[in-house]
């Protein structure tokens, strides 16, 4: 299996480019568009604009602008939070809370900064708080692990008739190995690893999100990569 990929990032990109499960609607039916739903004409125009223009449109009263931000970020944030805390349902709750906070405080957002950095910072803080709360309650942590074990034993789904069962099995197995290996990393290493290797954030963005200097980010990332390799390589046979 290891021969399929030349780099860790290539392997991770293969696994996570397409997520099979859409997340629940965020912020209720009146204020959101579910993934894959048709866009209104106004949304088509917004879709071609960058984040700063969409933020400005929302602050200017465009009723479609916030929906566009939700559609752009809900799946990406869910992936990030889920990989950080290991619980998809709780991750969906936290991402909903992210958008509630963004909606509440967007008027105070410094538009000279990157919107993506700001929203990931909110998500990162909520994920860290969740992990701290769990560490104080071992029962909650055990229940989370147990739920993930049960989910891992669900039947394989063969939605794509072009995929062979062996290929789907190898992909499932590899994804489980990656998720397990990432979960073993210490929290401060795990966050920078996910942001860099799975989310593709720059060192500068990671420093802003985690509120660490660049040297600390690079040091933690290097240790996280080394530990990740130590964990996963013996299991790639």
C-alpha positions in Angstrom: 0.0 0.0 0.0 2.8 2.4 0.8 4.0 2.2 -2.8 0.9 4.0 -4.0 2.0 7.4 -2.7 5.2 9.4 -3.0 4.5 11.8 -0.1 2.4 12.0 3.0 0.5 14.9 1.6 -0.3 12.9 -1.6 -1.7 10.1 0.5 -3.8 12.5 2.7 -5.1 14.3 -0.4 -6.2 11.0 -1.9 -8.2 10.2 1.2 -9.8 13.5 2.0 -10.4 15.3 -1.3 -13.9 14.0 -1.4 -16.0 13.5 1.7 -18.9 11.1 1.4 -21.1 12.5 4.2 -22.6 16.1 4.0 -23.0 17.8 7.3 -26.3 18.9 8.7 -27.8 22.2 7.7 -26.2 25.1 9.6 -28.2 27.8 11.3 -31.6 26.5 10.3 -33.5 26.2 7.0 -34.2 29.9 6.6 -30.6 31.0 6.6 -28.6 28.3 4.9 -28.2 26.3 1.7 -27.5 22.6 2.1 -24.5 21.2 0.2 -25.5 20.5 -3.4 -28.7 22.7 -3.2 -29.4 25.0 -6.2 -28.0 28.5 -5.9 -30.0 31.6 -6.6 -28.8 34.0 -9.2 -27.4 36.3 -6.6 -25.4 33.5 -5.2 -23.9 32.7 -8.6 -22.4 36.2 -8.7 -21.1 35.9 -5.2 -19.6 32.6 -5.9 -17.0 34.2 -8.2 -15.9 36.7 -5.6 -13.2 36.3 -2.9 -14.0 36.1 0.8 -13.4 39.8 1.4 -15.9 40.8 -1.2 -18.5 38.4 0.1 -18.0 39.7 3.6 -18.5 43.2 2.4 -21.6 42.2 0.5 -23.0 40.7 3.7 -22.3 43.8 5.7 -23.9 45.8 2.9 -27.1 43.9 3.3 -26.9 41.2 0.6 -29.2 38.5 1.9 -27.3 35.7 0.0 -23.8 36.6 1.1 -23.7 34.8 4.4 -25.1 31.7 2.8 -22.1 31.8 0.4 -19.7 31.9 3.3 -21.4 28.9 5.0 -21.3 26.9 1.8 -17.6 27.7 1.3 -16.5 26.8 4.8 -18.9 24.4 6.4 -17.4 21.2 5.0 -13.8 22.4 5.4 -14.4 23.4 9.0 -16.2 20.1 9.7 -13.2 18.2 8.4 -10.8 20.2 10.5 -12.9 20.0 13.7 -13.7 16.3 13.3 -10.1 15.4 12.8 -9.1 17.4 15.8 -11.7 16.0 18.3 -12.6 12.7 16.7 -16.4 13.0 16.9 -18.3 13.9 13.8 -21.7 14.7 15.4 -20.1 16.9 18.1 -18.0 18.5 15.3 -21.2 19.4 13.4 -22.4 21.1 16.6 -19.2 23.0 17.0 -19.2 24.2 13.4 -22.7 25.4 13.8 -21.4 27.4 16.8 -18.6 28.8 14.7 -21.1 30.2 12.2 -23.3 31.6 14.9 -20.3 33.5 16.3 -19.2 34.6 12.8 -22.7 36.0 12.1 -22.8 37.7 15.5 -19.3 39.3 15.3 -18.7 39.8 11.5 -19.4 43.5 11.8 -16.3 43.8 14.1 -14.1 41.7 11.9 -11.0 43.5 10.7 -11.3 43.3 6.9 -7.6 44.0 6.4 -7.1 40.4 7.7 -7.9 37.1 6.0 -11.4 35.9 6.7 -10.2 32.2 6.4 -7.7 32.8 9.2 -10.3 34.4 11.4 -12.9 31.6 11.0 -10.3 28.9 11.5 -9.2 30.6 14.7 -12.7 30.4 16.0 -13.0 26.8 15.1 -9.6 25.9 16.6 -10.5 27.6 19.9 -13.8 25.7 20.1 -12.1 22.4 19.3 -9.4 23.0 21.9 -12.1 23.8 24.5 -13.9 20.6 23.6 -10.8 18.6 24.2 -10.1 20.3 27.5 -13.6 19.6 28.7 -13.3 15.9 27.7 -10.0 15.6 29.6 -11.9 16.6 32.7 -14.5 13.9 32.1 -13.1 10.5 31.3 -16.6 9.0 30.7 -17.3 11.5 27.9 -14.0 10.6 26.3 -14.7 6.9 26.5 -18.2 7.3 25.0 -16.7 9.2 22.1 -14.2 6.5 21.4 -16.8 3.8 21.7 -19.1 5.6 19.2 -16.2 5.8 16.8 -15.5 2.1 17.2 -19.1 1.3 16.4 -19.0 3.6 13.3 -15.9 1.8 12.1 -17.8 -1.4 11.9 -20.6 -0.2 9.7 -21.0 -2.1 6.4 -18.9 -1.0 3.4 -20.8 1.2 1.0 -20.3 0.6 -2.8 -21.9 3.7 -4.2 -19.6 4.0 -7.1 -19.9 0.9 -9.4 -16.5 1.7 -11.0 -14.7 1.1 -7.7 -13.7 -2.4 -7.0 -14.4 -3.8 -3.5 -10.7 -4.4 -2.9 -9.9 -0.7 -3.7 -12.7 0.5 -1.4 -11.4 -1.8 1.4 -7.8 -0.4 1.0 -9.1 3.1 1.0 -11.2 2.5 4.1 -8.3 0.8 5.8 -5.9 3.6 4.9 -8.3 6.3 6.1 -8.7 4.5 9.5 -4.9 4.3 9.8 -4.5 8.0 9.1 -7.3 9.0 11.5 -5.9 6.8 14.2 -2.4 8.1 13.7 -3.5 11.7 13.8 -5.5 11.1 16.9 -2.4 9.8 18.7 -0.5 13.1 18.3 -0.5 15.5 21.2 -3.1 18.2 20.9 -0.7 21.1 20.0 1.1 18.9 17.4 -2.2 17.5 16.0 -3.7 21.0 15.3 -0.7 22.3 13.3 -0.4 18.9 11.5 -4.1 19.1 10.4 -3.9 22.7 9.4 -0.8 22.2 7.3 -1.1 18.7 5.9 -4.9 18.3 5.6 -6.1 21.9 5.2 -3.1 23.3 3.3 -2.6 26.4 5.4 0.5 28.4 5.2 2.9 28.7 8.1 1.9 32.3 8.6 -1.8 31.4 8.7 -1.2 28.6 11.2 0.8 31.0 13.4 -2.2 33.4 13.3 -4.7 30.7 14.0 -2.8 29.0 16.9 -1.3 32.3 18.1 2.2 30.9 18.1 5.3 32.3 16.4 6.6 30.8 13.2 9.5 29.0 14.9 7.1 27.2 17.2 4.8 26.3 14.4 7.6 24.8 12.3 9.0 22.9 15.3 5.7 21.4 16.2 4.9 20.5 12.6 8.3 18.8 12.2 7.7 16.8 15.4 4.2 15.9 14.3 5.3 14.7 10.9 8.0 12.5 12.4 5.6 11.0 15.0 2.9 10.5 12.4 5.4 8.6 10.2 6.6 6.5 13.1 3.0 5.6 13.8 1.7 4.8 10.4 4.6 3.4 8.5 4.8 0.1 10.4 1.1 -0.5 9.6 1.3 0.2 5.8 1.9 -3.3 4.6 
